[in-house]
Amino acid sequence: MDDFEDPRDGAGTSKDEPTDQPAPSSDSSASETTPSSTAPASDGESQSIEDMLLEFDQQDGLIRDRSLLDPNHIVEEDRIVGRDEQLQEVTKMLRVALGDNRPPNLFLYGPSGTGKSLITKAVCKNISNICETRDIQFGTIEVNCQDLDTLGVAVYELASRAAAEANVAVEVPKHGVATKEKWDELYRIVNENFDSAVFVLDELDMLVGRRDKQEPAFSRLLYQLSRAGANNDLAAHVSVVAISNDTKMMESVGSRALSSFTPEDVHFDDYDANQLQSILRRRQDAFFENVLDDDVIPLAAAFAAQTHGDARKAIDLMRVAGELAEREGDECVREEHVREAQDKVEKNRVLEVVRGISTQKKLCLYATAAVASETNDESARSTTGYRVYQFLTDAIDAEQYHQETYVNKMKEMTTYSLVDFERRSHGPSSGMFLEFQFGERPETILETLREDSRIDMVSTDEVTSVVKAQVRNET
Ligand SMILES: Nc1ncnc2c1ncn2[C@@H]1O[C@H](COP(=O)(O)OP(=O)(O)OP(=O)(O)O)[C@@H](O)[C@H]1O
């Protein structure tokens, strides 16, 4: 049995959801025209739906350009702040595509929300613009590997992205053909349509593939792609940009792949609160003039810096704070909106993830968060987390995964930016472990997971004493 889904997951609205919407009125006599569709207005009078809708027309609104607060929107180059070094490095390495040369392969690594995708997209977009004026067919073939579970699926996805970039059709079916045929189709599309192409493989470490294969699927993908040029399967100049949160990902790449992939590394650090402030200031024209109180940007930056300096989170906080202020009919965004937004963003993100995951993943996450909540730096070792997981599964009489599966389930949580991890070792003579670092407060995660009645069956005091004993054993 693998991850069976909790039928209650995703059902209903959490009690944590803020009640932004006006409550339906029980007073049907309040409005003569629309007696059944009224809600209390701020002065105690009921307001019809139509009135509320029309009120929106009259509101000035606070947000001028929502796209600037959308983390998936690619911003113009002059809005990129504090990444000059990485921008230069990536540009200088990829710019050889402008001539008749193959750019080197790159490995971009660092925590989530630190601009890896943004920099890659910005550079590729600029190369593409210049190539257009020189009649060079340049393609950026980008996939996010987090939802791709096997090598075959990944190759098909690359073929369809290449086809979309070139505005042609994929000529092999998605299912029922060997991976070799998908590779051939990918090569055909690239060879027929591009002089030069960059494959951007985002979240590459998530492409693990089938467990029965010795080498992870990302390693096989890197091997094939980087060999294809040398074998003349690919006539176009092709380079691979591998992107990962896992700084040690390259250690899991097999030696065969490593000898042909040999990337240039580009490291992306966490942002500090000052850098996050600059990023937010460069986007403050997302709001109308003079609607942001002075302390809004510093506070949003400080909250985002508290986790690991994730620009996505900082931008999200500004958006939610602005939307809350708008909904409350305020004339400006204030500190309290940011605090409310922080609470909402944190809880919502955890809820969003936790609602959709299986009971087994919840147990893995609960055990790990319980350990993190008892350590000074809010991190948890996989070895300790696994022992607490064993205690939990025993306590509720659930199936118990092997440690490797527990680790894999936890690694999958990086997809949602709930945790990051690094490989560490106890010392030269002992084994490796992963150290998980939470993107949100572990207590919020524990609180949310306790909404699952099976987890709530286990006494918190018992869990705490098991965790404390295990954490003591670490040292
Ligand atoms: N230096 C920066 N200047 C301006 N905006 C930034 C900067 N870095 C990141 N952002 C913004 O933050 C958001 C997240 O950035 P991006 O997707 O590039 O992060 P990432 O490192 O690729 O994260 P992940 O590993 O989670 O995919 C985007 O909206 C991006 O525009």
The ligand as a Gaussian input file, in Angstrom:
#p B3LYP/6-31G(d) Opt

LIG

0 1
 N       16.486000      39.457000      -7.380000
 C       15.180000      39.558000      -7.596000
 N       14.649000      40.717000      -8.009000
 C       13.327000      40.818000      -8.248000
 N       12.448000      39.828000      -8.096000
 C       12.923000      38.643000      -7.666000
 C       14.312000      38.444000      -7.405000
 N       14.504000      37.166000      -7.018000
 C       13.307000      36.571000      -7.048000
 N       12.348000      37.446000      -7.443000
 C       10.924000      37.147000      -7.597000
 O       10.580000      36.157000      -6.637000
 C        9.777000      35.131000      -7.202000
 C       10.476000      33.794000      -7.101000
 O       11.666000      33.805000      -7.865000
 P       12.174000      32.533000      -8.710000
 O       11.003000      31.764000      -9.237000
 O       13.178000      32.982000      -9.683000
 O       12.842000      31.709000      -7.546000
 P       13.597000      30.304000      -7.631000
 O       14.903000      30.483000      -6.952000
 O       13.602000      29.786000      -9.027000
 O       12.631000      29.448000      -6.704000
 P       12.215000      27.892000      -6.776000
 O       13.444000      27.124000      -6.457000
 O       11.180000      27.765000      -5.688000
 O       11.662000      27.664000      -8.143000
 C        9.505000      35.583000      -8.638000
 O        8.314000      36.301000      -8.660000
 C       10.649000      36.499000      -8.955000
 O       10.237000      37.465000      -9.902000

